[in-house]
Amino acid sequence: MKYLFLFLLLLLSWMIISSITLESFLIGVAISSILCFAMQDVPSLRSFHFFLYSYLRKIPKSVFEAFELLINILNPHRVLLRRIVDISTEHRSETELTINMLTITLTPKTIAFDFSEDTVFIHEVFFKDD
């Protein structure tokens, strides 16, 4: 059942980003089949719901931070600072790591630029408080 769900999810993702033709559908079936057979551990439906909930919950925060960044850049008396932050990833599941990396990527003020077994290094932009 997990493999069927993963196959349908991958096929749906492929069909959303490609044109709806017979060739595209067959390519999507082939790629989805290969990825399903290549996966050792298939995530459960519960982890997918957790991932989707976490992702949708963080979208308003990302939009707010994008506007905040825009306003602060247009405000000339604010001082822009940068720093490198390391985040430990030791005792986290793969789902939590994926959510964390997507959050970092979607947040307008951060960029993940290096990843090791137990640490993620992030370049962060922030403004000095007056």
Residue pairs with C-beta under 8 A, 6 or more apart in sequence:
2 42
2 43
2 44
2 45
3 36
3 42
5 42
5 45
5 48
6 32
6 35
6 36
6 39
6 42
6 43
7 32
7 33
7 36
9 48
10 28
10 31
10 32
10 35
10 36
11 28
11 29
11 32
14 24
14 27
14 28
14 31
14 32
15 24
15 25
15 28
18 24
18 27
18 28
36 42
41 94
43 51
43 94
43 95
47 93
47 95
50 95
50 99
51 95
51 98
51 99
54 99
54 103
55 99
55 102
58 103
58 106
59 106
61 107
62 106
62 107
62 108
65 107
65 108
65 109
66 108
69 108
69 109
69 125
72 78
72 80
72 127
73 80
77 130
78 127
78 128
78 130
79 127
79 128
80 125
80 126
80 127
80 128
81 125
81 126
81 127
81 128
82 123
82 124
82 125
82 126
83 123
83 124
83 126
84 121
84 122
84 123
84 124
85 121
85 122
85 124
86 119
86 120
86 121
86 122
87 100
87 119
87 120
87 121
87 122
88 118
88 119
89 97
89 100
89 118
89 119
89 120
90 118
92 100
100 120
101 112
101 115
101 120
104 110
104 111
104 112
104 120
104 122
105 111
105 112
109 124
109 125
109 126
110 122
110 123
110 124
110 125
111 122
111 123
112 120
112 121
112 122
112 123
113 121
113 122
113 123
114 120
114 121
115 121
